Amino acid sequence: MVPRNCLVDSSVPMLADTSVVINLDATGYFDQILDAVPNRLLISEDVQNEVLRGEDSGAHEENAIWAIIERGQAKVAALTLDGLETFRSLTSGRASETLGDGEAATIACALSLGAIALIDERKALRISAERFPSLVTATSLDVLAHPQIRSSLGLSRLSKAVFNALTLARMRVPPHYLPWVVGLIGADAASKCNSLPRSVRQPGWGSPG
């Protein structure tokens, strides 16, 4: 069974953190995914800068984002004055309660624009839930498990897309998505995904008894 998906309102844009951009790019179906998902994709200027810094240091996994922006499938969102205050509050203070620029900008922009924040990191999700309980957050898996993505790609290509994200980008899988992911890609493929918990990669995981 697919977990309940929080991307239920197609009129609300989704604002993606760098890790989500990397994961969706790694699927090999980034443009098809954005064509199928009804929510408009935004990225913050800070996430755009993180992608540029990654390219400068030799990382090329994110390069497809430029083609996505050029085709109009994603837009870059600037921080408002209110968003800038939120950003500063998220990047200053104790290390356990602060975030990197990209994550902070994603949350701050999403709040100011009324968007869904696409974030995968546990710490960012925790801080967002504690400080901004009204902010709707989603993960890479929420996008990939969206009913319209499943319908557009079909199970075979969706399985390949999820496997690619797990192996090439080491996509994090929230615990409630583990049964769905293993059921989709199969136990043999799951055993090859080091990004999955070791227990999930063992033969017979999820079998009754």
N, C-alpha and C positions, 0 to 999 in steps of 0.2 A: 504494500500500500504506500502511495506517495504521501509524505507529510503535508499537512495543510500549508498552502502557499500564501505568503503575505502580500504578494504582488497582485492584489485582487482589483485594484482601482487603476484602470488603464490611463486615466486622466492625470495621474500623479507621476511626475518624472522621477527617475532613479539616478542618484549621484554616486558614481563609483570611485572607490579607493584604488590605489595603485595595484594592490594584490589582486583585486577583482579584475582589473584590466588585464593583468598578466595571465590570470587563469582563463579568462574568456578567449584571449588571443591564442593561448596554448591549445585550445580545443581543436583548432584548425577550421572552425566554422564561425568565426567571429561575425562576419558580415551577415551570414544566414541567420544567426541568432538574433542580431539586432533588427533584421527585417521582420522576424517573426514575433518578437516580444512587443506587446502593444505600448509599453511605457517608454517614453523618450529618454535617451541616455545622456547624462551630463558628467563632466569631470571638472574638478576645480583647477585653477591655475597652478596651485602647489603640486597637485598630482601630475599635471603636465610637465612641471619643472623636474619632478622626481624621475619621470620617464627620460627626459633629456639628460639628467645626470647619470642615469643608468647606461644610456648610450655612450656617453663620454667615457665611462669606465669599462666599456666593452660588452655590456649586456645588450642583447638584441631581441629578447623575447617580446618586447612591447612594441616593436616597430609598426605593427599593423594599425596601431591607434591613429597614426597620421593619415592613413588612407580612409579610415572610418570618419575622421573629422572632415577630411576633404570632400567626402561624398555626402556630408550632412547627416550621417547616422549618429553622430555624437557632437555635442557642443561644449565649449569651455565656458565655465561659469566663474565670474569674479566675486570676491567677497564684498558684501555690503559693509557699511560702517558698523552696524550691529553685529554682523558676522565676524568682523575683525576683532571685536571685543571678546566674543565667544572663543575665537581662535587663540587669542592671547591667554585666556583663562585656562585653556586646555594644554598649552605648551609651556606654562611656567608653574613652578611649585615642586613638590616632592616627586621623585622619579616614578614612584608607584602610582601616582595619580595624574601623570601627564602623558601626552602622546606625541608622536612625531608629527612633522608639519603636514604630511599628506593626509593622515588619519584625522588630525584636528581640523584641517580645512574641509574635509569631506563632511564631517559632522556639522561644522559651523555653516557651510553653504547649504546643506540640506535643511537645517533649521530655518535659515532666513528665506529659503525659496519654497518651503513647504514640500520638499522632496523626500523620497525614501533614501536613506543612506545605505549604500551597498558596502559592507565591511565584513572581513573574514576573521580578523584577529580577535582573540578572546578578550584581551585587555581593553581594546577599543569598544567592543560590544558591552562589556561590563560597565565601563565608565559612562557610556552613552545611556544605558538603562538606569544607572543610579542618578545621574545629573539631569537627564532630559527624558523622563519617562514617556512624554508624549511623542517623541521622535520614533517613527517607524524605521526599523533597520531590517536588512535582508542580507543574504550571503550569496556567494557565487552559485551554490547549489540551489538556492531559491530561484535563480534565473534559469539554470539548466533544467530544473524540474518543472518549469512553468508549462501548463497544459498546451499552450500554443507552440512552444519549442518542441515538445514531444511530438505534436501533430506534424509540424513542419519538417523536422529532421527524420522522423521515424526512429524506431527503436535501435536499429543497427547503427545508424550514424550517431545517434545520441549516445549509445554505449561507447563508441569510438571516441567521441568528444570528451566524455567524462574520463575515460581511461587516459587520454592525452593530457588532460589537465592534472590528473593525479600523478602521472609519471614525469611530465615535462616541467610542470610548474609547482609540483608538490602541493596541490590544492588541499586546504584543510577541509575535513568533512565533519560537521557538527554531529554529535552522537545520535540524534534522532534521525539523521539521514543515512547512517551506516547500513541498516538492512536494505534500504532502497538502492543504494549504490552497489552493494554486493549482488543483489538480485539482478540489477541491470547489466553489470559487466561480467558477472559470473565469478565463481569461486577461484577458478584457475587464474584469471586476470587479476583478481583482487590479491592473490598471493604474491604478485609481482610488483605491487604498489607499496613502496616503502613509506609513503606518506600516510598510509592507513595504520591504525594501531596493530601491534604484533598479534594480538589475540584474534583480530578479524582476518588475518592472513593465514590462520591455521586451518587445516582440513576440518570440515564439518562445522565451521562456525555458523551459528544461527539455526542449526538443525535441531528439531525437537528432541528432548531427552538428553 
